[in-house]
Amino acid sequence: MANFTVNTSKAAIEESSGGSYIGKSGIYDVTIKFASVDVSKGGAESVNFNIDYSGNSQTIYGPYIQSKAGDTLEIGMKLINKALVIAGLRDGDVPSIEEEMHIVGKDNEEKEFAVITDLSDLDIKIRLQEEYSRHYQTGDVTKRLVIKNFFDAEGGSAQEIIDDTEKGVQLAKDEKYKDNITYRDSAKGANDAPTPEDVADWLEAKKAGTAPAKGAAKPAAAKVAPKRATFK
């Protein structure tokens, strides 16, 4: 199980230089209804966010925080650490993880989730960036929204909160990149990155209902045992 002990050191929270549904790159005011730890069939762990944006529910698939081998994935863990700091946790705190049932999806199906309760019902700003690639088997264009940063509802970054400095300075820097889009090679390097023209054609085909299915579906989460809520 990934180690969620909060770290407020400068290295952990410093910024890197660089219908009403969210579908494009941007910085959005949302409410995290609940965030949950998902375990892939291979054992890798990620954190997903069920959010409310302008009255509509949406799932943002978040970063991987632990590899199949059990190694901590620093980029993903740093993002989640920032969200926890914004939620009010401080150095050495361990967030609470509880098994909860939630109704999700188009079919309003009730499912069990390992919920990070410290993030539940949290008003937050989230910076998302469109990322396009090709499915490594089919070559079809695929799209996902990648979480790039979190800020509190007033625009404060985790570092600004801990340092008690002016809020919004880092947000202003992120604003310069809020419309960025990433075009990347597919997993395992099987296919080259799609071009902007490829993506434009794919989006137009989607509108017309003629685009191929979007690659392979995200693996279903393995059933979470109750002991997963214990973090060390």
Summary of the structure (lengths in Angstrom):
residues: 232
radius of gyration: 18.0
end to end distance: 8.4
largest distance: 51.9
contacts: 659
relative contact order: 0.20
helix: 23%
strand: 33%
